[in-house]
Amino acid sequence: MTLLAVFVISSHTLNAEVKLPAIFCDNMVLQQQTEAAIWGTASNNATVKITTSWNKKNYTARAGSDGKWRVRVATPVAGGPYELTISEGKTIRLTNVMIGEVWVCSGQSNMEMPVKGYMSQPVLGSNETIATSSNPAIRLFIVKKASSLQPLDDVTGTWKTCEPENVSEFSATAYYFGLMLNRALKVPIGLINTSWGGTRIEPWMSDAGLKNFDFVKLPDKNQQGPINVQTPTVLFNAMINPLVGYGIRGAIWYQGESNRNEASQYEKLLPGMVANWRSVWGVGEFPFYYVQIAPFDYGPSGLNSAYLREAQMKASSAIPNIGMACIMDIGEKDCIHPANKKAGGDRLAYLALANAYGKTGFASSGPVFKEMTVAGPVVKLTFNNAANGLTSYGKELTCFEVAGANKRFFPAKAFITGGGITLFCPSVAEPVAVRYAFKDFIIGDLFNTEGLPASSFRTDTWE
């Protein structure tokens, strides 16, 4: 055999190999009871064969002239482990594959914060959480940080099993969320963490998702040099777009601190991003739940972060199948990363269990202001999501303020009466507005009896 013939045969063999994106690998979780998409590249116009061990079924896909192929495989009810084989000449075997519930977990540093914590910033209970974390039914995927002005086809990362050394590096908020889902649903859980500390929301949206927001300037796709991570679209392109189409149940989100000075814009951008992701995934209005930012002392400059929390609260009813987890009770004055990450993760899980999975018998939201009535100097407030009443756990309510027509707010005496709040202030004879915990840093003290806190809120619309 001539050297040229050997070269031609070797080249053909290399070209014939199927290549899969990083999201398809050993230990992965596929969304149960769906037509789950699997895709990759192969030789131009080649036929790719896929076999699924759970039903012994064979699927075929024809690669295009660019070598790209895609196929949908029917997934059963949750279970595993299973195997997939994918071949076009050479076979790829994916092992230890589970079928269950898959969630995308994204945002900035409070989503990124690992179970082990940041340097000199702990996560409460992390050592025990990590030490007892071995669980064959939970799988973890961390998307490596990347940015791009153009949409990419792949990420860097790998599915890992739920063992202490992997859990310690994984998002604490996402892990606690997944752990509760696993315990409550008794099915495998796949968590995809794609987050980047300090980032605004605009980089996490696509060109199409931002086109209706004239206050956002889209980047020049041909610009040269380093990419600023805050540039609109660049994180969507690199860290979301390659995942689009992977079978998921929904997404969780923890971000907003970096947008706190543009609350009115964020109120529009957050539901806009959700609509953007839903549009590109093309599987309907999948559930989307997010954590409201915690109170924190941002200092004298900039907008009171209560306005951003208000924007997040308004966004929670702006579009269908969306919900907000409140953490007014766990903020820390001098640390923007609250140590009690379990609270946020658990509260996201309550939302998912109640709304995405139809579970009942527990609360999924804290009290939400409903109505204000005024009789002389006395104000009465009523709330939704407090069927069993309100509580401050025996402490004095100290977060309420009241104002008259002059718009000057004074601390109010507040009491739990029946299913609501009665309050008054000797300095305000004719109250017209009430605010609760409407400050940068404050520890909320109003809960429903299930232990979920009320968000900061105001009854006025004053600038």
C-alpha positions in Angstrom: 0.0 0.0 0.0 1.4 3.4 -1.0 1.9 6.2 1.5 -0.7 8.2 -0.3 -3.3 5.4 0.1 -2.6 5.1 3.8 -3.0 8.9 4.2 -6.3 8.9 2.4 -7.7 5.9 4.5 -6.5 7.5 7.7 -8.0 10.9 6.8 -11.3 9.2 5.9 -11.3 7.4 9.3 -10.7 10.6 11.2 -13.4 12.5 9.3 -15.8 9.6 9.9 -15.7 10.0 13.7 -18.9 11.4 15.3 -18.3 14.4 17.5 -20.7 15.4 20.3 -21.0 18.8 22.1 -19.7 18.7 25.7 -23.2 18.6 27.1 -23.5 15.0 25.8 -21.2 12.8 27.8 -21.0 10.1 30.5 -23.1 10.8 33.6 -25.5 13.2 31.8 -29.2 13.5 32.7 -31.8 13.6 29.9 -35.2 15.1 30.5 -37.8 12.4 31.2 -40.8 11.7 29.0 -39.8 14.0 26.1 -38.5 13.8 22.6 -34.9 14.7 23.7 -32.7 16.3 21.1 -29.2 14.9 20.5 -26.9 16.5 18.0 -23.3 16.6 16.8 -21.1 16.5 13.7 -20.0 13.6 11.4 -18.7 13.2 7.9 -20.6 15.3 5.4 -23.9 13.6 4.3 -23.1 10.6 6.5 -25.7 8.5 8.3 -25.4 8.4 12.1 -26.9 5.6 14.2 -28.1 6.2 17.8 -29.2 3.4 20.1 -30.9 3.9 23.4 -30.6 1.1 26.0 -33.8 1.9 27.8 -36.0 0.8 24.9 -33.4 -0.9 22.6 -34.5 1.4 19.9 -32.4 2.5 16.9 -32.5 6.0 15.5 -30.8 7.4 12.4 -29.8 10.9 11.4 -28.4 12.1 8.2 -25.6 14.7 8.5 -25.9 17.7 6.2 -23.3 19.0 3.8 -21.8 20.8 6.8 -21.5 17.6 8.8 -24.1 18.6 11.3 -26.9 16.2 12.4 -29.7 16.2 15.0 -32.1 13.5 16.1 -34.8 13.3 18.8 -35.0 10.2 21.0 -38.0 9.3 23.2 -37.2 9.2 26.9 -39.1 7.1 29.4 -40.1 7.9 33.0 -37.3 8.8 35.3 -34.7 6.1 36.0 -31.3 4.7 35.1 -28.5 4.3 34.7 -28.7 3.7 30.9 -26.4 3.8 27.9 -26.5 5.5 24.5 -24.3 4.5 21.6 -23.8 6.8 18.7 -21.8 5.7 15.6 -20.8 6.4 12.1 -18.0 3.9 11.6 -16.5 4.4 15.1 -18.9 4.1 18.1 -19.2 6.5 21.0 -20.7 4.9 24.1 -22.2 7.2 26.7 -22.5 5.4 30.1 -24.2 6.1 33.5 -26.9 8.2 31.8 -29.9 9.0 33.9 -33.4 10.1 32.9 -35.0 12.7 35.2 -35.5 16.4 35.6 -33.0 18.9 34.1 -32.7 22.6 35.2 -30.5 25.4 33.8 -29.0 27.5 36.7 -27.7 30.9 35.8 -26.9 34.4 37.0 -24.0 36.3 38.7 -21.9 35.6 41.7 -24.7 34.6 44.1 -25.6 31.8 41.7 -21.9 31.0 41.0 -20.9 30.9 44.7 -19.9 27.3 45.3 -21.0 25.1 48.3 -17.5 25.5 49.8 -18.0 29.3 49.7 -15.7 32.1 48.5 -12.4 33.1 50.1 -13.3 34.3 53.6 -17.0 34.2 52.7 -18.6 31.0 54.0 -21.7 29.1 53.1 -23.6 28.1 56.3 -23.4 24.4 56.9 -21.2 23.7 53.9 -18.9 21.2 55.5 -21.7 18.9 56.5 -23.5 19.4 53.2 -20.4 18.5 51.3 -19.4 15.5 53.5 -22.9 13.9 53.1 -23.5 14.8 49.5 -22.8 11.4 47.7 -25.9 10.8 45.7 -26.0 8.7 42.4 -29.3 10.5 41.4 -27.9 14.0 41.1 -25.6 15.1 38.3 -23.7 18.4 38.0 -22.5 20.3 34.9 -20.5 23.5 35.2 -20.1 25.6 32.0 -16.7 27.1 31.8 -16.7 30.9 31.6 -16.5 32.2 28.0 -17.7 35.2 26.0 -18.2 35.8 22.3 -19.6 38.4 19.9 -20.9 35.5 17.7 -23.1 32.6 18.7 -21.0 29.5 19.6 -21.9 25.8 19.1 -20.2 24.3 22.2 -19.2 25.0 25.7 -16.4 23.6 27.9 -17.5 21.4 30.7 -18.5 17.8 31.7 -21.2 16.1 33.6 -20.0 15.0 37.0 -21.4 12.7 39.7 -22.7 14.0 43.0 -19.7 13.4 45.2 -18.1 15.7 47.9 -15.2 16.8 45.7 -17.6 17.8 42.9 -20.3 19.3 45.1 -17.8 21.6 46.9 -17.1 23.4 43.6 -20.8 23.5 42.4 -23.3 26.4 42.9 -24.7 26.3 46.4 -28.0 27.8 45.4 -28.4 25.3 42.6 -27.3 22.4 44.6 -29.7 23.0 47.5 -32.5 23.5 44.8 -31.7 20.2 43.2 -31.3 18.4 46.5 -34.8 19.3 47.6 -36.3 18.3 44.2 -34.5 15.0 44.4 -35.8 14.3 47.9 -39.4 15.4 47.1 -39.8 13.9 43.6 -37.5 10.8 44.1 -36.2 11.1 40.6 -32.7 11.9 39.2 -31.9 15.6 38.9 -29.5 17.2 36.4 -28.2 20.7 37.1 -26.4 22.9 34.5 -24.6 25.8 36.2 -23.8 28.6 33.7 -23.1 31.7 35.6 -20.5 34.5 35.9 -20.0 36.8 38.9 -20.5 40.5 38.6 -22.4 40.3 35.3 -25.4 42.4 34.2 -28.5 40.8 32.6 -27.9 42.2 29.1 -24.9 39.9 28.3 -27.2 36.9 29.0 -29.7 37.9 26.2 -29.4 37.3 22.4 -29.5 40.0 19.7 -33.2 39.0 19.0 -34.0 39.2 22.7 -32.6 42.7 23.0 -34.0 44.2 19.8 -37.1 45.6 21.5 -35.2 47.5 24.2 -34.0 50.7 22.7 -32.1 51.6 25.8 -29.6 48.8 25.2 -26.9 49.3 22.6 -26.0 46.2 20.7 -22.3 45.6 20.0 -20.4 45.7 16.8 -19.9 42.1 15.9 -16.7 42.8 14.0 -15.0 44.7 16.8 -11.4 43.6 17.6 -9.6 43.1 20.8 -10.7 41.8 24.2 -14.4 41.5 24.9 -15.9 43.2 27.9 -18.0 40.6 29.8 -20.7 43.3 30.3 -21.2 43.7 26.6 -24.8 42.8 25.6 -25.2 39.3 24.1 -21.7 38.0 24.7 -22.6 35.5 27.5 -25.7 34.3 25.8 -23.6 33.6 22.7 -21.0 31.6 24.6 -22.7 30.1 27.6 -26.4 29.8 26.7 -26.6 29.4 22.9 -24.6 26.1 22.9 -27.1 24.6 25.4 -30.2 25.7 23.5 -32.3 22.6 22.5 -31.0 20.4 25.3 -34.0 18.9 27.0 -34.9 20.9 30.2 -37.7 21.2 32.6 -36.9 24.9 33.4 -34.4 27.4 34.7 -33.5 29.2 37.9 -31.8 32.6 38.1 -30.0 34.6 40.7 -28.8 38.0 39.4 -29.7 41.7 39.7 -27.1 43.3 41.9 -25.1 44.6 38.9 -28.3 46.2 37.5 -29.5 47.8 40.7 -29.2 51.4 39.5 -31.5 50.8 36.5 -34.6 49.3 38.3 -37.2 50.5 35.8 -35.2 49.0 32.9 -34.6 45.7 34.8 -38.4 45.4 35.3 -38.6 45.0 31.5 -35.4 43.2 30.9 -36.0 40.3 33.2 -39.3 39.1 31.6 -37.7 39.9 28.3 -34.8 37.6 29.0 -37.2 34.8 30.0 -39.2 35.3 26.8 -35.9 35.3 24.8 -34.8 31.9 26.3 -38.2 30.4 25.9 -38.3 31.5 22.2 -34.9 30.0 21.3 -35.5 26.7 23.2 -38.8 26.3 21.4 -40.5 24.1 24.0 -43.1 26.5 25.3 -43.3 28.6 28.4 -41.0 26.5 30.6 -40.9 27.4 34.3 -38.5 30.1 35.3 -37.9 31.0 39.0 -35.4 33.5 40.4 -34.1 34.8 43.7 -34.8 38.4 44.7 -31.5 40.1 45.6 -30.8 40.3 49.3 -30.6 43.5 51.3 -27.0 44.9 51.4 -25.3 48.1 52.3 -24.3 49.5 48.9 -23.1 52.8 50.4 -24.3 56.3 49.8 -24.0 56.4 46.0 -26.5 54.9 43.6 -30.1 54.0 43.8 -31.6 52.3 46.9 -31.6 48.6 46.0 -35.2 48.3 47.3 -36.2 49.7 43.9 -34.5 46.8 42.2 -36.2 44.4 44.5 -39.5 46.1 43.7 -38.7 45.7 40.0 -38.1 42.0 40.5 -41.4 41.7 42.5 -43.3 43.3 39.6 -41.6 41.0 37.1 -42.9 38.0 39.0 -46.4 38.6 37.7 -45.5 40.1 34.3 -45.5 36.8 32.3 -46.8 33.3 32.9 -45.0 30.5 34.6 -42.5 32.6 36.5 -41.9 33.0 40.2 -39.7 34.8 42.7 -38.0 33.5 45.9 -37.7 36.2 48.6 -34.7 36.3 51.0 -35.4 39.5 52.9 -34.5 37.7 56.2 -30.9 36.6 55.3 -29.1 39.7 53.9 -25.8 40.7 55.4 -24.8 44.4 55.8 -21.2 44.0 54.8 -21.3 40.9 52.5 -23.2 40.9 49.2 -23.0 37.1 49.2 -25.4 35.9 52.0 -24.0 32.8 53.8 -27.4 31.1 54.0 -27.5 29.8 50.5 -29.8 27.0 51.5 -32.7 29.4 52.1 -32.6 30.7 48.5 -32.2 27.2 47.0 -35.0 25.7 49.1 -37.4 28.6 48.3 -36.7 28.1 44.6 -37.5 24.5 45.1 -40.8 25.3 46.8 -41.8 27.3 43.8 -40.9 24.5 41.4 -42.6 21.8 43.5 -45.8 23.7 43.7 -46.0 25.2 40.3 -44.0 23.0 37.9 -44.8 19.7 39.6 -48.2 20.4 41.2 -47.3 19.4 44.7 -49.6 20.7 47.5 -49.8 21.0 51.3 -47.0 23.6 51.8 -46.4 27.3 51.1 -44.3 28.3 48.1 -44.3 32.1 48.6 -44.1 34.6 51.4 -46.8 37.2 52.1 -47.5 39.6 49.2 -49.1 43.0 49.9 -52.7 43.1 48.7 -54.6 46.1 49.9 -54.3 49.2 52.2 -57.2 50.9 54.0 -57.0 54.1 56.1 -59.3 55.1 58.9 -58.1 58.4 60.5 -54.4 57.9 61.6 -54.7 54.1 61.5 -53.7 52.0 58.4 -54.6 48.4 57.8 -52.8 46.2 55.3 -53.9 42.8 54.0 -51.8 40.2 52.3 -52.0 37.3 49.9 -50.1 34.0 50.5 -50.9 34.1 54.2 -53.9 31.8 54.6 -52.7 30.7 58.0 -51.8 34.2 59.1 -48.7 36.3 59.7 -45.9 36.2 62.2 -42.8 38.0 63.4 -41.8 35.1 65.6 -42.5 37.2 68.7 -40.3 40.1 67.7 -41.5 43.7 67.4 -42.2 44.7 63.8 -39.7 47.5 63.1 -39.6 47.7 59.3 -42.7 49.7 58.6 -42.8 53.4 57.7 -45.8 55.7 57.0 -46.0 59.1 55.3 -48.6 61.8 54.8 -49.2 64.0 51.8 -45.8 65.7 52.4 -44.0 62.5 51.4 -42.0 62.4 54.6 -41.7 58.9 56.0 -41.6 58.1 59.8 -41.2 54.8 61.6 -44.6 53.3 62.4 -45.8 51.1 65.2 -47.1 47.9 63.5 -49.0 45.0 64.9 -50.3 41.7 63.5 -54.1 41.8 63.8 -56.1 38.9 62.4 -54.7 38.1 59.0 -53.1 41.5 58.4 -51.2 44.4 59.8 -52.4 47.4 61.7 -50.1 50.4 62.0 -50.0 54.0 63.0 -47.5 56.8 63.6 -48.1 59.7 66.1 -46.2 62.0 63.7 -48.5 61.3 60.8 -52.1 62.2 61.5 -53.4 61.6 57.9 -51.3 58.7 56.4 -51.4 58.2 52.6 -48.5 55.8 52.0 -46.8 52.9 53.7 -43.4 51.3 53.0 -42.0 48.1 54.4 -38.3 47.3 54.6 -37.7 49.7 51.7 -34.0 50.3 52.3 -30.6 49.1 51.0 -29.9 47.0 54.0 -32.5 45.9 56.5 -33.5 42.5 57.9 -37.1 41.7 57.2 -39.3 40.7 60.1 -42.6 39.8 58.5 -43.4 36.2 57.5 -46.3 33.9 56.9 -46.6 31.0 59.4 -44.8 28.7 57.0 -41.7 30.8 57.6 -41.4 32.5 54.2 -40.6 36.2 54.3 -42.5 39.2 52.8 -40.7 41.2 50.2 -40.0 44.9 50.7 -42.8 46.9 49.2 -44.3 50.4 49.1 -47.9 51.6 48.4 -46.7 54.9 46.8 -45.2 55.5 43.3 -43.3 58.6 44.3 -39.9 59.3 42.7 
